[in-house]
């Protein structure tokens, strides 16, 4: 392994691996460094890996739609199959319930029209036809079991849902990162695991590489922070944390893993569902099970943590999420000991990621991504590569933001939308929905 590279990428999750792939294709000699033992072994492995189009702003919707085309043709995107196996992307579509909490999805429909993405209004009758076990009564706003009225209908029923046919889920999120790692290596990219970055090197006022915890120094004129929940620590090492108007921090989250309702083949006929009336989302899981996440309602405490010191054990929160979904999924079995996943999100104040340069020339960031950006990894890799190319060629991205073309969607997007210097976006959901 050399000590000198064109670019060092900190993090080998799905976004880091896709960025390495795109930069290597563009001719950069890259080294990806990760403190875990392999690609996708960090927070990527804890992702529900849902592919969906609905966000709170047109830029994020268009980015997600563009990425859907790559998940549909994952092998074509990578250029060659990974001998370790390829991901299974299940293009089931996603079904989102209409309720007061999401404005009955009027804004979502407007955004789909804006990006020319297909969607369908489903009546209660059509929902019941597809999912006979659904109870469509209203229960919101979301509550906890200790709250008065938990599990009791609040009057009326859901008026319907919107079905987004372009969406689904990846069954093995870590394998997606490993597939991208394999593709990157085919283009000369290198990866270094079980290695922790302890400092950012600078020289003549710009990034010059990294110092590892074992004291070794690796040189590169470009350093890209894609460190997930550790992103804020890396930014502090680079001296750019304080200059950023939008910052990141690590949020602990849980996903419950329970059996599907009996009498329904969830693997064959299930799909991603999102339900703001209950503040939950769910998708099928292997073995006729269901994964259940939270939409971060007001009644739940958000647990901000040190990414190097946090509780990895499931708490009662996983059971609460399963109990909420059981109000809609009648007959949902909730075992005495709920299984699941505990991991970290890397979150900005408005839950919109940062894809940007920084005040330190040569130091770039793709951060604030955990929770809702797994789906965007392929195009983020392309977008970061273009941003880096233009900034290194002299563009002042802060004054004149670079633009990126979503070829499949047929739209141009200002990368400045994802700026570290933006104001908090008031149109955000301020939740994992983005």
N, C-alpha and C positions, 0 to 999 in steps of 0.2 A: 504494500500500500504506500502511495506517495504521501508527502507532507504538503503538497501544493495542488490547488484545484482552482477552477474558474469560480465555482460556487459551492458553498456548504449549506445544506438544508438541515435545520434542526427539527427532527420529528419524522417518523416513518409510519404515521397513520395513513388512512386512505387519501387524505388531501396531500400530505407530504409525499407519498409514493407517486401519486399522479403528477405532482409538480416536478418531481425528479424525472419522471418519464418524459414530460413535455420539454423540460429544459435540456435533457440529454438528446432528444430528437432534434432540438434546435442547434445542437453543436456544443453545448456547454459541458465541460468536464466537471461532473458533480460528485459530491460525497454527501450522503445522508447519514446523520448521526441520531441514534435513539438509545435511551437509557434502558429500554426493555430488551428482551431477547430476540425480537424479530418484528417484521412488518406487521402492523395492525394489532400488536400485543397490548397497546395502551388503551385509551378511551374508545378507540374505534371498535375494539372487540366487545364493548358493552353497548354499542348502538343497536337500536331496533331496525336500522337500515331501511327505513321507509322511504320510498320514492313517491313524492306527491307534488302537485303544482300550486296548491292554495297557500298563499302568504298574504301579507297585509299591504303590499306595494307592488307596483307593476314590474320593477326591476327584478325583484326576487322571484316573482312568478315566471318571468321570461327566462331567467337563469335556470330555474328548475325544469322548465319545459325543454330548453335546449339540452339539458343533461339527460332527459328521458330517452332521447334518440340514441345516446351512447350506451345506456344500460340495455336498451333493446338489442343492440348489436355490440355487446361487450367484446367478443372475440375480434370483430372487425376493428374496433377502436384500438385494441392492444396490438393487433397485427399478427399474433401467433398464439397458439394455446399454451398455457402454463402446464408443464408435465406433472405438476403436483395436483392438478385438477382446476377446473374453472367454476366460478360462482354459478349458482342457480338463481336467476332473476325471475320472479313470478309476477307477470304483468296482469294482476287481478283487477286493477282499478281501485279507486278509493271512494268511500261513501261517507259524506259529512252531513250530520243532522242539522236541520234548520231550527234555530231557537232564538230567544231574545238575546242571549249572551253573545251571539255572533251576528246580530243584526239580520237574522234569517237568511244570511249568506248573500244579501243583495250586492254588497261590495265585491264578494268573491266572483259572482257572475259577471259583474262589470269588468273585473280584471281578466277573466277568461276571454271576454269579447275583445279586450284591448290587445291580447297576445294571440288571438285567433286560435285558441285551444278549445277542443270539444268538451262539452259538459251536458248533463241531462238533469232535468228536474224530476225527482221521483216522488210520487204520491205515497201517503201512508199505506195504501193498498199494495202498491208495488214493493215497498219495503217488506211488508209482511209476506208477500208471495215469495220473495227471495230468501228471507230469514224468518221462518215461521215462529221461532222462539223469541223474537223481539217483543218487548213490552214498550209501547210508544207513549206511555204516560209521561207527563212532565214531572220532574223531581227537583229542578233547580230553584235557586242557585245551589251549587255544590256545597255539601256539608261533610262533617266528620261524624263518626258513629256516636260520639259523646254530645253532639249538638241536638237540640230539640228538633224533632221532625225528620231526622235522618231516615231515609228509606220510605217516607210517606209521600204519595203523590201530592202535588201542589195545585192541581186543577188543569184540566184540558190535556191535550196530547200534542206531540210533535206534528207540525203541519206538513212535514215531508223532509226531503234531503236532496242534496246535489251529488250526483255520481260523476266522478272525474275518471274517464276511461284510461287516461295516460298516467298510470301510476301502479304501484305494487310494493314489493319488498325483496330484499336480498336475504337469503336464508343464512349466509355465513359472512358477516361483515369483515372479519379479519382476513378471510380469503380474498376479498376484493382488494385489500391493500397488498397482499402477497402477489396477486396476479399483476398489479401495477408495478410492483418491485421487479418481478421477472421481466416484464416488458422494458423497464428502465435499464436493467442490466444488459439486455440485448443491444442497447445503444451506448453502452460503455459506462453507465452510472455505477458508482460504488456505494456500498452500505456498510456502516460500522455500528454494531449492536453492543449492548451491555457497557455503554460508554456515556458518561454524563458530562455535559457542558458546564464548566465552572466559571467561564469568563469569555467576554467578547474582545478580541484584539482590535486595536485601532492603529492607524498609521497615517500621518499627514492628513488628519481630520476625516478619515473615512474608515469603514469596516475593513479589517485585514485578516479575519479568520477567527478561530476559537481556541480557547485553552480548555483542555479536559481536566477532570478531577484528578487524574494520575499525573498531571503536570505537563503532558505532551501538548505541543502547539501545532495546529493544522492551519495552513494559510490559504486564504481565498479573498479575492477582491469583492465578492458578493456573499452575503450571509442572509439566509431567509429563515425567519422564525415561524415555524409551523408546529410549535411545541404543545398545542392543545392546552390542557389545564395548567401547564407550566409556563404559558406564554408571558404572563406578567413578570415572572421571575427572570426570564430571559431578557425582556425589555428593560428591566432594572439593571441587569448586567451591562447592557448596551448604552445605558444612560439616556434612554428615550422615553421612559415611562411618564415622567412628569410633563413632557411637552405634548402629550396626546390628549385631545379633548375627550375622546371616547376611550375608555380603558376596559380591561378584562379582569375577571376573577373566577375562581373555581367554585362550582356549585355541586354539592352532593345530590344524587338522585337515585331512585330505585325503580325497577321494572319488575312487576309480578309475573309469574309463570305458572298458570293453572290449567287443568284439563278443560277442554271445550264442552259446551252443553251436550248432553247425550242425545243420540239420534240424529246428529247432523255431522256430516263429513267436512270438518273445517278445512282440512288440507286441500280437498277437491273443490269446495264451493265457497270457502270463506274469502274475505278480502279485508283490506285495511279499513277501519272505521274510526271516525273522530266525532266526539259528542261533547260539545261545550255545556250542554245542560247538566251533564255529570262530571265535566272537567276531566275526561279520560279519553285516551285513544288506545286502539288495540289492533293487533294483526295476528293471523294464524302463525303457529309455530309447529315445528316437526313433532311427530308423535301425537297428532290430534290435540294439541294444546293451544293456548292463547297467551300472547304477551300483552301486558297491560301497563301503559304509562300514564303519567299525570300531565294535565295541561296547566299545572301550577296555579290553582285557584287561590283566592284570598284567604280561605280558611286553613290552608296548609302553610307551615313555616318553611321558609327557604333557608337552607343550611349552607352558608358560605364557609369554605374550609381552606386550610393550607394543603396544597396538593401533595405534600410530602408527609402529612400527618392527619389522617382522617379514618373514620370507622368504616370498615369494609363489610360489616355484618348487616344483613337485612334487619329492618326494624318493623314496627307495626304499620308503617306507611305503606308497605307493599300490600298488606292485607286490606287497608283502607281503599286502595285503588281497585282491588278485586271486588270489594263489597259495593263500590260505586257502580262498576260495570255490571254486577249481578242485578242491579235494578233494571237494566235494559236487556241483558242476556239472561232470560229466565232459565232456571235450572243450572246456572253456571256453578260447577262444584268448587268449593273453597276448602282445601284441605286444612287440617289442624295446623300443619306447618307449611306455610306458603313458601314456595321456592321463587327464585328470581335472581336478578343481577343488581349489584350496587356499583356505581361508577361515578365519574365526574363530567360535568359540562364545563366548557370554557365560554363564559358569557359576557357580553357587553351590556351597557346600561339599557339599550333598546332591543337587545336580542338580535340585532343585525350585525353580521360579521364585519371585520376590517380586512380589506385587501388593499395594501397600500405600501408606499415608501415610508421612510421616517426622517427625522431631522438628522440622523447619522447617514451620510451618503454611503451607498452600498449595502445598507441594512434594510431589509424588507420584511413585511409581516403578512401572514394569512392566518388570522386569529379570531377568537370569538365565535368559533365555528361549531362547537359541540352542541348536540341536541337537535339541530335542524339543518346541518349542512353536509352530512354524509352524501346525500343524493347529488350534491353539486361538485363533487371532487373532480371529475374529468375536465369540466369546463373551467373550474377555478385553476387547475394546472395550466391550461392554455392561457387564461387571462393573466395569471401571475407572470408567465413567461413573456407575454407581450409587454406588460407593464415594466418589467425589468429591462427588456431590450430597449424600450423607448427612453426610460430614465437614464440608463447607462450611455445612451447616444446623445444625451443633453437635454431632454425634455424636462421642463419644470412642471411636474405633475400636479403640484399644489396650485399653481397659477393657471395652468392649462391642462385639465385632466385628460388622460388618454381615454380613448374609446375602444370598445370591443364589439365585434360583430357576432351576433348569434346567427350563424349561417342557416341552421335548420328552421329557426323561428322567423328569420327574416327581419331582425330588429338590431339596431345599434344601442349599446348601453354605455353610459359614461361610467368608467371605473371609479370616478370621483364620488359616486353614490355611496361607495363603501369606504370612504375616507375616514382616517383617524381623527380628522379635524372637523367633521360634520357636527351639527347640533343633533341632540337626541331626536329621533324621528317620531313625531306625535302620532303617526298612523300605525305604528307597530302595535302588535297584540301585547307586547311586554311579557311574553311567555314563550314556551318552547315552540309555539306555532309560528313565531317570527313576525 
